[in-house]
Amino acid sequence: MEGLRNEEAVNFLKTLDICISRMEDSQVNMKLFSRFRADQRLPKEEAETAIRIYRRHAAQAIADERWPAAEIFFNRILEVSPGHTEAWLMKGWLRHHCRHDEATALECYQKVIDLCAHNVDHPHVKRAKRSLGHILAAAV
């Protein structure tokens, strides 16, 4: 019985820690974006902080198989940094594998290739081209 109580306490503390972390992230987001209009860019340090927060939330959403939430976080990264190739790549992956939306996935993968100036040695370009190949091969 005591082991069960300890496990419940550990689970409660983990949940509490997650809630506090999300609350702190929300406060940081509010502070970051409250000073800027939609058409303004964040300073580099604040943009990097926002991207880190959004990446962490996107990773958690993927781990929990909450695909729409993950895509929201990738979209937020792209609002902060429209040229963020990792976010484009992951959005394409979500659209292809989780939403079965090949047309949007193709656009995302093409965006990665264009942003990397068709540099075939860039790891994101390699992955985007491989993913494009899988989509196109499946269509034939």
N, CA, C and O atoms as CSV, one atom per row, in Angstrom:
chain,resi,resn,atom,element,x,y,z
A,1,MET,N,N,0.820,-1.196,0.000
A,1,MET,CA,C,0.000,0.000,0.000
A,1,MET,C,C,0.866,1.263,0.000
A,1,MET,O,O,0.556,2.246,-0.673
A,2,GLU,N,N,1.975,1.214,0.782
A,2,GLU,CA,C,2.855,2.369,0.856
A,2,GLU,C,C,3.538,2.626,-0.491
A,2,GLU,O,O,3.735,3.776,-0.884
A,3,GLY,N,N,3.901,1.533,-1.205
A,3,GLY,CA,C,4.512,1.678,-2.520
A,3,GLY,C,C,3.592,2.390,-3.492
A,3,GLY,O,O,4.038,3.202,-4.302
A,4,LEU,N,N,2.311,2.084,-3.410
A,4,LEU,CA,C,1.327,2.730,-4.270
A,4,LEU,C,C,1.242,4.215,-3.951
A,4,LEU,O,O,1.159,5.044,-4.858
A,5,ARG,N,N,1.263,4.550,-2.673
A,5,ARG,CA,C,1.205,5.970,-2.288
A,5,ARG,C,C,2.437,6.704,-2.789
A,5,ARG,O,O,2.333,7.834,-3.264
A,6,ASN,N,N,3.599,6.077,-2.688
A,6,ASN,CA,C,4.818,6.711,-3.179
A,6,ASN,C,C,4.741,6.934,-4.678
A,6,ASN,O,O,5.144,7.985,-5.176
A,7,GLU,N,N,4.223,5.946,-5.399
A,7,GLU,CA,C,4.078,6.083,-6.844
A,7,GLU,C,C,3.099,7.203,-7.180
A,7,GLU,O,O,3.342,7.983,-8.101
A,8,GLU,N,N,2.011,7.287,-6.451
A,8,GLU,CA,C,1.041,8.362,-6.667
A,8,GLU,C,C,1.675,9.715,-6.394
A,8,GLU,O,O,1.430,10.676,-7.123
A,9,ALA,N,N,2.484,9.793,-5.353
A,9,ALA,CA,C,3.148,11.046,-5.021
A,9,ALA,C,C,4.128,11.445,-6.124
A,9,ALA,O,O,4.199,12.613,-6.504
A,10,VAL,N,N,4.880,10.475,-6.633
A,10,VAL,CA,C,5.829,10.754,-7.717
A,10,VAL,C,C,5.081,11.232,-8.958
A,10,VAL,O,O,5.488,12.203,-9.594
A,11,ASN,N,N,3.992,10.553,-9.301
A,11,ASN,CA,C,3.194,10.964,-10.465
A,11,ASN,C,C,2.611,12.359,-10.274
A,11,ASN,O,O,2.586,13.164,-11.204
A,12,PHE,N,N,2.150,12.633,-9.076
A,12,PHE,CA,C,1.603,13.959,-8.783
A,12,PHE,C,C,2.684,15.022,-8.953
A,12,PHE,O,O,2.432,16.068,-9.552
A,13,LEU,N,N,3.891,14.764,-8.430
A,13,LEU,CA,C,4.984,15.730,-8.540
A,13,LEU,C,C,5.407,15.936,-9.998
A,13,LEU,O,O,5.722,17.054,-10.403
A,14,LYS,N,N,5.414,14.861,-10.778
A,14,LYS,CA,C,5.734,14.997,-12.200
A,14,LYS,C,C,4.702,15.870,-12.893
A,14,LYS,O,O,5.053,16.760,-13.669
A,15,THR,N,N,3.432,15.617,-12.615
A,15,THR,CA,C,2.350,16.411,-13.207
A,15,THR,C,C,2.468,17.867,-12.789
A,15,THR,O,O,2.303,18.769,-13.610
A,16,LEU,N,N,2.751,18.093,-11.524
A,16,LEU,CA,C,2.908,19.451,-11.020
A,16,LEU,C,C,4.081,20.141,-11.707
A,16,LEU,O,O,3.979,21.311,-12.076
A,17,ASP,N,N,5.179,19.437,-11.880
A,17,ASP,CA,C,6.356,19.992,-12.541
A,17,ASP,C,C,6.033,20.386,-13.976
A,17,ASP,O,O,6.444,21.451,-14.438
A,18,ILE,N,N,5.294,19.528,-14.684
A,18,ILE,CA,C,4.898,19.826,-16.070
A,18,ILE,C,C,4.012,21.068,-16.105
A,18,ILE,O,O,4.191,21.940,-16.955
A,19,CYS,N,N,3.059,21.146,-15.182
A,19,CYS,CA,C,2.149,22.309,-15.133
A,19,CYS,C,C,2.925,23.597,-14.875
A,19,CYS,O,O,2.681,24.616,-15.520
A,20,ILE,N,N,3.862,23.544,-13.927
A,20,ILE,CA,C,4.662,24.733,-13.617
A,20,ILE,C,C,5.502,25.127,-14.828
A,20,ILE,O,O,5.604,26.308,-15.157
A,21,SER,N,N,6.101,24.140,-15.489
A,21,SER,CA,C,6.915,24.417,-16.674
A,21,SER,C,C,6.072,25.077,-17.762
A,21,SER,O,O,6.504,26.051,-18.378
A,22,ARG,N,N,4.879,24.554,-17.997
A,22,ARG,CA,C,4.009,25.138,-19.034
A,22,ARG,C,C,3.570,26.543,-18.655
A,22,ARG,O,O,3.460,27.416,-19.515
A,23,MET,N,N,3.318,26.763,-17.364
A,23,MET,CA,C,2.920,28.089,-16.907
A,23,MET,C,C,4.071,29.077,-17.099
A,23,MET,O,O,3.858,30.202,-17.552
A,24,GLU,N,N,5.291,28.653,-16.754
A,24,GLU,CA,C,6.455,29.512,-16.953
A,24,GLU,C,C,6.657,29.805,-18.430
A,24,GLU,O,O,6.950,30.942,-18.801
A,25,ASP,N,N,6.504,28.793,-19.279
A,25,ASP,CA,C,6.626,28.995,-20.723
A,25,ASP,C,C,5.587,29.987,-21.216
A,25,ASP,O,O,5.894,30.850,-22.037
A,26,SER,N,N,4.365,29.874,-20.726
A,26,SER,CA,C,3.301,30.788,-21.134
A,26,SER,C,C,3.620,32.209,-20.714
A,26,SER,O,O,3.369,33.153,-21.463
A,27,GLN,N,N,4.173,32.366,-19.517
A,27,GLN,CA,C,4.540,33.703,-19.051
A,27,GLN,C,C,5.649,34.288,-19.918
A,27,GLN,O,O,5.622,35.474,-20.248
A,28,VAL,N,N,6.620,33.462,-20.285
A,28,VAL,CA,C,7.697,33.921,-21.162
A,28,VAL,C,C,7.114,34.332,-22.510
A,28,VAL,O,O,7.466,35.382,-23.048
A,29,ASN,N,N,6.220,33.503,-23.058
A,29,ASN,CA,C,5.595,33.826,-24.348
A,29,ASN,C,C,4.843,35.148,-24.278
A,29,ASN,O,O,4.965,35.986,-25.171
A,30,MET,N,N,4.068,35.331,-23.220
A,30,MET,CA,C,3.303,36.569,-23.091
A,30,MET,C,C,4.238,37.767,-23.006
A,30,MET,O,O,3.978,38.802,-23.619
A,31,LYS,N,N,5.318,37.633,-22.253
A,31,LYS,CA,C,6.272,38.720,-22.107
A,31,LYS,C,C,6.950,39.016,-23.446
A,31,LYS,O,O,7.137,40.176,-23.811
A,32,LEU,N,N,7.318,37.951,-24.175
A,32,LEU,CA,C,7.997,38.127,-25.451
A,32,LEU,C,C,7.126,38.847,-26.461
A,32,LEU,O,O,7.565,39.789,-27.120
A,33,PHE,N,N,5.893,38.398,-26.576
A,33,PHE,CA,C,5.040,38.880,-27.664
A,33,PHE,C,C,4.195,40.087,-27.305
A,33,PHE,O,O,3.614,40.709,-28.194
A,34,SER,N,N,4.108,40.436,-26.042
A,34,SER,CA,C,3.276,41.571,-25.662
A,34,SER,C,C,3.865,42.892,-26.165
A,34,SER,O,O,3.140,43.875,-26.323
A,35,ARG,N,N,5.179,42.916,-26.417
A,35,ARG,CA,C,5.829,44.156,-26.838
A,35,ARG,C,C,5.872,44.329,-28.354
A,35,ARG,O,O,6.302,45.375,-28.840
A,36,PHE,N,N,5.436,43.326,-29.103
A,36,PHE,CA,C,5.604,43.380,-30.546
A,36,PHE,C,C,4.278,43.196,-31.268
A,36,PHE,O,O,3.422,42.412,-30.858
A,37,ARG,N,N,4.135,43.957,-32.373
A,37,ARG,CA,C,2.978,43.782,-33.239
A,37,ARG,C,C,3.222,42.579,-34.133
A,37,ARG,O,O,4.350,42.098,-34.239
A,38,ALA,N,N,2.183,42.101,-34.768
A,38,ALA,CA,C,2.285,40.906,-35.615
A,38,ALA,C,C,3.267,41.097,-36.775
A,38,ALA,O,O,3.885,40.133,-37.227
A,39,ASP,N,N,3.411,42.328,-37.256
A,39,ASP,CA,C,4.285,42.558,-38.410
A,39,ASP,C,C,5.736,42.844,-38.008
A,39,ASP,O,O,6.571,43.130,-38.866
A,40,GLN,N,N,6.035,42.769,-36.719
A,40,GLN,CA,C,7.401,43.003,-36.262
A,40,GLN,C,C,8.113,41.687,-36.006
A,40,GLN,O,O,7.482,40.659,-35.762
A,41,ARG,N,N,9.448,41.735,-36.065
A,41,ARG,CA,C,10.267,40.560,-35.771
A,41,ARG,C,C,10.802,40.692,-34.353
A,41,ARG,O,O,11.096,41.792,-33.883
A,42,LEU,N,N,10.923,39.562,-33.687
A,42,LEU,CA,C,11.515,39.544,-32.356
A,42,LEU,C,C,13.024,39.716,-32.455
A,42,LEU,O,O,13.632,39.291,-33.438
A,43,PRO,N,N,13.635,40.334,-31.451
A,43,PRO,CA,C,15.110,40.348,-31.427
A,43,PRO,C,C,15.630,38.915,-31.393
A,43,PRO,O,O,14.933,38.010,-30.935
A,44,LYS,N,N,16.845,38.710,-31.874
A,44,LYS,CA,C,17.396,37.365,-32.058
A,44,LYS,C,C,17.343,36.518,-30.785
A,44,LYS,O,O,16.914,35.365,-30.833
A,45,GLU,N,N,17.767,37.065,-29.662
A,45,GLU,CA,C,17.802,36.283,-28.422
A,45,GLU,C,C,16.397,35.848,-27.994
A,45,GLU,O,O,16.198,34.711,-27.566
A,46,GLU,N,N,15.437,36.749,-28.112
A,46,GLU,CA,C,14.065,36.415,-27.741
A,46,GLU,C,C,13.450,35.424,-28.723
A,46,GLU,O,O,12.674,34.554,-28.329
A,47,ALA,N,N,13.796,35.556,-30.003
A,47,ALA,CA,C,13.306,34.600,-31.002
A,47,ALA,C,C,13.848,33.205,-30.704
A,47,ALA,O,O,13.115,32.220,-30.790
A,48,GLU,N,N,15.132,33.121,-30.355
A,48,GLU,CA,C,15.725,31.820,-30.028
A,48,GLU,C,C,15.067,31.204,-28.798
A,48,GLU,O,O,14.858,29.992,-28.748
A,49,THR,N,N,14.740,32.026,-27.813
A,49,THR,CA,C,14.051,31.534,-26.613
A,49,THR,C,C,12.678,30.992,-26.985
A,49,THR,O,O,12.294,29.909,-26.540
A,50,ALA,N,N,11.941,31.735,-27.794
A,50,ALA,CA,C,10.608,31.288,-28.215
A,50,ALA,C,C,10.693,29.984,-29.000
A,50,ALA,O,O,9.891,29.075,-28.789
A,51,ILE,N,N,11.659,29.892,-29.899
A,51,ILE,CA,C,11.819,28.679,-30.705
A,51,ILE,C,C,12.132,27.483,-29.814
A,51,ILE,O,O,11.583,26.398,-30.008
A,52,ARG,N,N,13.013,27.681,-28.840
A,52,ARG,CA,C,13.335,26.589,-27.903
A,52,ARG,C,C,12.088,26.100,-27.173
A,52,ARG,O,O,11.870,24.896,-27.039
A,53,ILE,N,N,11.283,27.031,-26.707
A,53,ILE,CA,C,10.052,26.674,-25.991
A,53,ILE,C,C,9.098,25.925,-26.920
A,53,ILE,O,O,8.555,24.885,-26.547
A,54,TYR,N,N,8.896,26.448,-28.122
A,54,TYR,CA,C,7.981,25.813,-29.062
A,54,TYR,C,C,8.470,24.434,-29.487
A,54,TYR,O,O,7.668,23.514,-29.648
A,55,ARG,N,N,9.790,24.283,-29.673
A,55,ARG,CA,C,10.337,22.964,-30.034
A,55,ARG,C,C,10.067,21.955,-28.932
A,55,ARG,O,O,9.694,20.813,-29.203
A,56,ARG,N,N,10.256,22.379,-27.688
A,56,ARG,CA,C,10.029,21.475,-26.562
A,56,ARG,C,C,8.553,21.048,-26.509
A,56,ARG,O,O,8.243,19.877,-26.295
A,57,HIS,N,N,7.662,22.009,-26.707
A,57,HIS,CA,C,6.232,21.677,-26.697
A,57,HIS,C,C,5.852,20.800,-27.894
A,57,HIS,O,O,5.034,19.890,-27.761
A,58,ALA,N,N,6.438,21.069,-29.053
A,58,ALA,CA,C,6.157,20.243,-30.232
A,58,ALA,C,C,6.633,18.813,-30.013
A,58,ALA,O,O,5.935,17.860,-30.360
A,59,ALA,N,N,7.825,18.667,-29.437
A,59,ALA,CA,C,8.349,17.324,-29.166
A,59,ALA,C,C,7.445,16.570,-28.197
A,59,ALA,O,O,7.201,15.376,-28.372
A,60,GLN,N,N,6.953,17.258,-27.184
A,60,GLN,CA,C,6.059,16.608,-26.224
A,60,GLN,C,C,4.741,16.229,-26.892
A,60,GLN,O,O,4.198,15.153,-26.639
A,61,ALA,N,N,4.232,17.107,-27.739
A,61,ALA,CA,C,2.983,16.810,-28.441
A,61,ALA,C,C,3.150,15.607,-29.367
A,61,ALA,O,O,2.242,14.783,-29.477
A,62,ILE,N,N,4.291,15.500,-30.027
A,62,ILE,CA,C,4.550,14.347,-30.891
A,62,ILE,C,C,4.635,13.081,-30.041
A,62,ILE,O,O,4.067,12.048,-30.396
A,63,ALA,N,N,5.340,13.167,-28.927
A,63,ALA,CA,C,5.455,12.005,-28.037
A,63,ALA,C,C,4.085,11.547,-27.543
A,63,ALA,O,O,3.856,10.355,-27.340
A,64,ASP,N,N,3.180,12.499,-27.351
A,64,ASP,CA,C,1.820,12.190,-26.890
A,64,ASP,C,C,0.865,11.903,-28.042
A,64,ASP,O,O,-0.322,11.663,-27.821
A,65,GLU,N,N,1.377,11.928,-29.270
A,65,GLU,CA,C,0.578,11.730,-30.481
A,65,GLU,C,C,-0.563,12.744,-30.611
A,65,GLU,O,O,-1.658,12.419,-31.070
A,66,ARG,N,N,-0.278,13.960,-30.200
A,66,ARG,CA,C,-1.225,15.068,-30.361
A,66,ARG,C,C,-0.773,15.873,-31.579
A,66,ARG,O,O,-0.162,16.935,-31.458
A,67,TRP,N,N,-1.092,15.335,-32.751
A,67,TRP,CA,C,-0.594,15.895,-34.011
A,67,TRP,C,C,-1.024,17.343,-34.238
A,67,TRP,O,O,-0.186,18.163,-34.610
A,68,PRO,N,N,-2.295,17.691,-34.029
A,68,PRO,CA,C,-2.680,19.101,-34.258
A,68,PRO,C,C,-1.912,20.069,-33.355
A,68,PRO,O,O,-1.523,21.152,-33.792
A,69,ALA,N,N,-1.697,19.684,-32.112
A,69,ALA,CA,C,-0.941,20.548,-31.194
A,69,ALA,C,C,0.501,20.701,-31.671
A,69,ALA,O,O,1.050,21.803,-31.643
A,70,ALA,N,N,1.114,19.605,-32.106
A,70,ALA,CA,C,2.493,19.676,-32.606
A,70,ALA,C,C,2.578,20.625,-33.792
A,70,ALA,O,O,3.507,21.427,-33.889
A,71,GLU,N,N,1.611,20.531,-34.686
A,71,GLU,CA,C,1.641,21.403,-35.863
A,71,GLU,C,C,1.470,22.866,-35.467
A,71,GLU,O,O,2.078,23.744,-36.079
A,72,ILE,N,N,0.662,23.137,-34.467
A,72,ILE,CA,C,0.505,24.514,-33.987
A,72,ILE,C,C,1.858,25.063,-33.527
A,72,ILE,O,O,2.207,26.205,-33.828
A,73,PHE,N,N,2.615,24.243,-32.797
A,73,PHE,CA,C,3.911,24.711,-32.313
A,73,PHE,C,C,4.904,24.905,-33.455
A,73,PHE,O,O,5.705,25.839,-33.417
A,74,PHE,N,N,4.868,24.037,-34.472
A,74,PHE,CA,C,5.740,24.250,-35.626
A,74,PHE,C,C,5.330,25.523,-36.373
A,74,PHE,O,O,6.187,26.260,-36.860
A,75,ASN,N,N,4.032,25.777,-36.463
A,75,ASN,CA,C,3.570,27.023,-37.096
A,75,ASN,C,C,4.046,28.242,-36.317
A,75,ASN,O,O,4.405,29.262,-36.904
A,76,ARG,N,N,4.048,28.131,-35.004
A,76,ARG,CA,C,4.532,29.256,-34.182
A,76,ARG,C,C,6.018,29.490,-34.401
A,76,ARG,O,O,6.471,30.633,-34.445
A,77,ILE,N,N,6.774,28.413,-34.538
A,77,ILE,CA,C,8.200,28.576,-34.853
A,77,ILE,C,C,8.341,29.315,-36.179
A,77,ILE,O,O,9.183,30.202,-36.318
A,78,LEU,N,N,7.515,28.945,-37.149
A,78,LEU,CA,C,7.596,29.569,-38.472
A,78,LEU,C,C,7.123,31.022,-38.441
A,78,LEU,O,O,7.552,31.819,-39.275
A,79,GLU,N,N,6.260,31.379,-37.508
A,79,GLU,CA,C,5.881,32.788,-37.335
A,79,GLU,C,C,7.080,33.593,-36.842
A,79,GLU,O,O,7.303,34.722,-37.279
A,80,VAL,N,N,7.843,33.006,-35.933
A,80,VAL,CA,C,9.010,33.678,-35.371
A,80,VAL,C,C,10.160,33.679,-36.368
A,80,VAL,O,O,10.875,34.671,-36.506
A,81,SER,N,N,10.331,32.553,-37.064
A,81,SER,CA,C,11.460,32.392,-37.984
A,81,SER,C,C,10.992,31.656,-39.243
A,81,SER,O,O,11.079,30.430,-39.309
A,82,PRO,N,N,10.498,32.394,-40.239
A,82,PRO,CA,C,9.947,31.757,-41.442
A,82,PRO,C,C,10.927,30.875,-42.207
A,82,PRO,O,O,10.505,30.041,-43.009
A,83,GLY,N,N,12.211,31.041,-41.978
A,83,GLY,CA,C,13.204,30.240,-42.669
A,83,GLY,C,C,13.727,29.070,-41.858
A,83,GLY,O,O,14.773,28.509,-42.185
A,84,HIS,N,N,13.032,28.704,-40.829
A,84,HIS,CA,C,13.473,27.618,-39.936
A,84,HIS,C,C,13.217,26.277,-40.633
A,84,HIS,O,O,12.100,25.761,-40.610
A,85,THR,N,N,14.264,25.722,-41.252
A,85,THR,CA,C,14.088,24.525,-42.079
A,85,THR,C,C,13.669,23.295,-41.281
A,85,THR,O,O,12.939,22.447,-41.795
A,86,GLU,N,N,14.118,23.188,-40.038
A,86,GLU,CA,C,13.706,22.041,-39.234
A,86,GLU,C,C,12.194,22.053,-39.008
A,86,GLU,O,O,11.550,21.006,-39.068
A,87,ALA,N,N,11.628,23.231,-38.748
A,87,ALA,CA,C,10.182,23.333,-38.542
A,87,ALA,C,C,9.426,22.979,-39.823
A,87,ALA,O,O,8.404,22.295,-39.772
A,88,TRP,N,N,9.927,23.446,-40.974
A,88,TRP,CA,C,9.290,23.088,-42.245
A,88,TRP,C,C,9.355,21.578,-42.483
A,88,TRP,O,O,8.387,20.962,-42.929
A,89,LEU,N,N,10.504,21.006,-42.179
A,89,LEU,CA,C,10.688,19.569,-42.369
A,89,LEU,C,C,9.733,18.768,-41.481
A,89,LEU,O,O,9.097,17.820,-41.942
A,90,MET,N,N,9.639,19.153,-40.217
A,90,MET,CA,C,8.773,18.435,-39.280
A,90,MET,C,C,7.294,18.657,-39.605
A,90,MET,O,O,6.476,17.753,-39.433
A,91,LYS,N,N,6.957,19.853,-40.070
A,91,LYS,CA,C,5.571,20.099,-40.484
A,91,LYS,C,C,5.220,19.207,-41.682
A,91,LYS,O,O,4.117,18.666,-41.760
A,92,GLY,N,N,6.168,19.061,-42.609
A,92,GLY,CA,C,5.946,18.166,-43.745
A,92,GLY,C,C,5.764,16.732,-43.290
A,92,GLY,O,O,4.890,16.021,-43.785
A,93,TRP,N,N,6.598,16.303,-42.337
A,93,TRP,CA,C,6.477,14.944,-41.793
A,93,TRP,C,C,5.112,14.733,-41.152
A,93,TRP,O,O,4.465,13.712,-41.384
A,94,LEU,N,N,4.673,15.701,-40.343
A,94,LEU,CA,C,3.353,15.592,-39.706
A,94,LEU,C,C,2.240,15.509,-40.742
A,94,LEU,O,O,1.339,14.676,-40.643
A,95,ARG,N,N,2.320,16.386,-41.734
A,95,ARG,CA,C,1.285,16.399,-42.773
A,95,ARG,C,C,1.257,15.087,-43.550
A,95,ARG,O,O,0.186,14.593,-43.903
A,96,HIS,N,N,2.424,14.530,-43.814
A,96,HIS,CA,C,2.491,13.296,-44.592
A,96,HIS,C,C,2.076,12.078,-43.767
A,96,HIS,O,O,1.181,11.333,-44.163
A,97,HIS,N,N,2.715,11.883,-42.641
A,97,HIS,CA,C,2.528,10.643,-41.885
A,97,HIS,C,C,1.334,10.649,-40.939
A,97,HIS,O,O,0.776,9.591,-40.648
A,98,CYS,N,N,0.939,11.803,-40.461
A,98,CYS,CA,C,-0.121,11.855,-39.441
A,98,CYS,C,C,-1.436,12.390,-39.972
A,98,CYS,O,O,-2.503,12.022,-39.480
A,99,ARG,N,N,-1.368,13.245,-40.962
A,99,ARG,CA,C,-2.589,13.841,-41.506
A,99,ARG,C,C,-2.915,13.320,-42.899
A,99,ARG,O,O,-4.002,13.575,-43.418
A,100,HIS,N,N,-1.991,12.598,-43.502
A,100,HIS,CA,C,-2.160,12.040,-44.850
A,100,HIS,C,C,-2.501,13.127,-45.864
A,100,HIS,O,O,-3.343,12.944,-46.743
A,101,ASP,N,N,-1.828,14.254,-45.717
A,101,ASP,CA,C,-2.004,15.409,-46.599
A,101,ASP,C,C,-0.722,15.571,-47.413
A,101,ASP,O,O,0.142,16.386,-47.090
A,102,GLU,N,N,-0.623,14.778,-48.470
A,102,GLU,CA,C,0.606,14.757,-49.258
A,102,GLU,C,C,0.875,16.085,-49.962
A,102,GLU,O,O,2.032,16.474,-50.115
A,103,ALA,N,N,-0.167,16.781,-50.389
A,103,ALA,CA,C,0.032,18.047,-51.108
A,103,ALA,C,C,0.747,19.070,-50.221
A,103,ALA,O,O,1.703,19.710,-50.659
A,104,THR,N,N,0.289,19.224,-48.989
A,104,THR,CA,C,0.947,20.167,-48.080
A,104,THR,C,C,2.332,19.674,-47.698
A,104,THR,O,O,3.261,20.473,-47.574
A,105,ALA,N,N,2.482,18.367,-47.508
A,105,ALA,CA,C,3.791,17.803,-47.187
A,105,ALA,C,C,4.789,18.120,-48.304
A,105,ALA,O,O,5.924,18.512,-48.038
A,106,LEU,N,N,4.357,17.946,-49.550
A,106,LEU,CA,C,5.232,18.269,-50.686
A,106,LEU,C,C,5.666,19.730,-50.647
A,106,LEU,O,O,6.833,20.039,-50.887
A,107,GLU,N,N,4.727,20.629,-50.345
A,107,GLU,CA,C,5.050,22.057,-50.264
A,107,GLU,C,C,6.072,22.326,-49.160
A,107,GLU,O,O,7.001,23.113,-49.346
A,108,CYS,N,N,5.901,21.680,-48.025
A,108,CYS,CA,C,6.830,21.871,-46.905
A,108,CYS,C,C,8.219,21.365,-47.261
A,108,CYS,O,O,9.214,22.041,-46.998
A,109,TYR,N,N,8.293,20.188,-47.853
A,109,TYR,CA,C,9.598,19.628,-48.233
A,109,TYR,C,C,10.266,20.479,-49.304
A,109,TYR,O,O,11.481,20.672,-49.273
A,110,GLN,N,N,9.487,20.986,-50.246
A,110,GLN,CA,C,10.043,21.862,-51.282
A,110,GLN,C,C,10.562,23.157,-50.665
A,110,GLN,O,O,11.583,23.694,-51.097
A,111,LYS,N,N,9.855,23.653,-49.657
A,111,LYS,CA,C,10.283,24.879,-48.966
A,111,LYS,C,C,11.652,24.663,-48.310
A,111,LYS,O,O,12.506,25.549,-48.350
A,112,VAL,N,N,11.858,23.490,-47.708
A,112,VAL,CA,C,13.155,23.172,-47.091
A,112,VAL,C,C,14.256,23.221,-48.148
A,112,VAL,O,O,15.307,23.823,-47.930
A,113,ILE,N,N,14.014,22.598,-49.270
A,113,ILE,CA,C,15.016,22.555,-50.343
A,113,ILE,C,C,15.315,23.956,-50.848
A,113,ILE,O,O,16.477,24.304,-51.060
A,114,ASP,N,N,14.274,24.769,-51.044
A,114,ASP,CA,C,14.465,26.139,-51.516
A,114,ASP,C,C,15.226,26.989,-50.493
A,114,ASP,O,O,16.127,27.744,-50.858
A,115,LEU,N,N,14.863,26.866,-49.215
A,115,LEU,CA,C,15.520,27.663,-48.175
A,115,LEU,C,C,17.002,27.319,-48.030
A,115,LEU,O,O,17.817,28.172,-47.679
A,116,CYS,N,N,17.330,26.080,-48.300
A,116,CYS,CA,C,18.738,25.647,-48.211
A,116,CYS,C,C,19.470,25.841,-49.530
A,116,CYS,O,O,20.576,25.333,-49.712
A,117,ALA,N,N,18.857,26.570,-50.440
A,117,ALA,CA,C,19.456,26.894,-51.741
A,117,ALA,C,C,19.897,25.632,-52.485
A,117,ALA,O,O,20.939,25.609,-53.141
A,118,HIS,N,N,19.082,24.591,-52.367
A,118,HIS,CA,C,19.326,23.328,-53.070
A,118,HIS,C,C,20.682,22.723,-52.727
A,118,HIS,O,O,21.248,21.988,-53.536
A,119,ASN,N,N,21.212,23.018,-51.543
A,119,ASN,CA,C,22.490,22.471,-51.078
A,119,ASN,C,C,22.291,20.994,-50.746
A,119,ASN,O,O,21.737,20.654,-49.700
A,120,VAL,N,N,22.744,20.124,-51.639
A,120,VAL,CA,C,22.494,18.689,-51.482
A,120,VAL,C,C,23.209,18.087,-50.273
A,120,VAL,O,O,22.885,16.975,-49.858
A,121,ASP,N,N,24.165,18.798,-49.710
A,121,ASP,CA,C,24.881,18.289,-48.548
A,121,ASP,C,C,24.205,18.642,-47.218
A,121,ASP,O,O,24.552,18.089,-46.175
A,122,HIS,N,N,23.248,19.557,-47.260
A,122,HIS,CA,C,22.566,19.951,-46.026
A,122,HIS,C,C,21.680,18.791,-45.550
A,122,HIS,O,O,20.922,18.238,-46.346
A,123,PRO,N,N,21.761,18.414,-44.265
A,123,PRO,CA,C,20.989,17.258,-43.786
A,123,PRO,C,C,19.480,17.417,-43.940
A,123,PRO,O,O,18.774,16.432,-44.158
A,124,HIS,N,N,18.982,18.644,-43.829
A,124,HIS,CA,C,17.533,18.845,-44.002
A,124,HIS,C,C,17.121,18.655,-45.456
A,124,HIS,O,O,16.033,18.152,-45.738
A,125,VAL,N,N,17.994,19.061,-46.382
A,125,VAL,CA,C,17.703,18.853,-47.810
A,125,VAL,C,C,17.709,17.362,-48.122
A,125,VAL,O,O,16.837,16.874,-48.841
A,126,LYS,N,N,18.683,16.641,-47.587
A,126,LYS,CA,C,18.726,15.189,-47.817
A,126,LYS,C,C,17.442,14.527,-47.338
A,126,LYS,O,O,16.863,13.696,-48.039
A,127,ARG,N,N,17.003,14.895,-46.150
A,127,ARG,CA,C,15.783,14.291,-45.595
A,127,ARG,C,C,14.550,14.704,-46.396
A,127,ARG,O,O,13.674,13.882,-46.664
A,128,ALA,N,N,14.487,15.978,-46.775
A,128,ALA,CA,C,13.346,16.456,-47.558
A,128,ALA,C,C,13.272,15.744,-48.904
A,128,ALA,O,O,12.191,15.346,-49.339
A,129,LYS,N,N,14.414,15.583,-49.563
A,129,LYS,CA,C,14.429,14.892,-50.860
A,129,LYS,C,C,14.029,13.426,-50.715
A,129,LYS,O,O,13.301,12.889,-51.550
A,130,ARG,N,N,14.506,12.787,-49.653
A,130,ARG,CA,C,14.138,11.389,-49.410
A,130,ARG,C,C,12.620,11.275,-49.172
A,130,ARG,O,O,11.968,10.364,-49.682
A,131,SER,N,N,12.083,12.202,-48.399
A,131,SER,CA,C,10.643,12.184,-48.123
A,131,SER,C,C,9.832,12.483,-49.377
A,131,SER,O,O,8.795,11.863,-49.616
A,132,LEU,N,N,10.305,13.430,-50.172
A,132,LEU,CA,C,9.635,13.715,-51.453
A,132,LEU,C,C,9.623,12.468,-52.328
A,132,LEU,O,O,8.615,12.148,-52.959
A,133,GLY,N,N,10.742,11.774,-52.359
A,133,GLY,CA,C,10.829,10.553,-53.156
A,133,GLY,C,C,9.833,9.496,-52.707
A,133,GLY,O,O,9.229,8.817,-53.538
A,134,HIS,N,N,9.656,9.350,-51.385
A,134,HIS,CA,C,8.682,8.375,-50.871
A,134,HIS,C,C,7.257,8.738,-51.273
A,134,HIS,O,O,6.465,7.875,-51.650
A,135,ILE,N,N,6.946,10.025,-51.185
A,135,ILE,CA,C,5.585,10.471,-51.552
A,135,ILE,C,C,5.342,10.236,-53.040
A,135,ILE,O,O,4.305,9.701,-53.433
A,136,LEU,N,N,6.302,10.641,-53.856
A,136,LEU,CA,C,6.136,10.499,-55.298
A,136,LEU,C,C,6.122,9.043,-55.747
A,136,LEU,O,O,5.394,8.687,-56.674
A,137,ALA,N,N,6.918,8.201,-55.099
A,137,ALA,CA,C,6.929,6.774,-55.435
A,137,ALA,C,C,5.597,6.125,-55.072
A,137,ALA,O,O,5.113,5.246,-55.785
A,138,ALA,N,N,5.011,6.558,-53.967
A,138,ALA,CA,C,3.726,5.993,-53.538
A,138,ALA,C,C,2.598,6.427,-54.470
A,138,ALA,O,O,1.593,5.728,-54.603
A,139,ALA,N,N,2.767,7.578,-55.113
A,139,ALA,CA,C,1.720,8.097,-56.002
A,139,ALA,C,C,1.705,7.371,-57.344
A,139,ALA,O,O,0.705,7.410,-58.061
A,140,VAL,N,N,2.805,6.712,-57.682
A,140,VAL,CA,C,2.905,6.054,-58.990
A,140,VAL,C,C,2.248,4.706,-58.971
A,140,VAL,O,O,2.237,4.010,-59.987
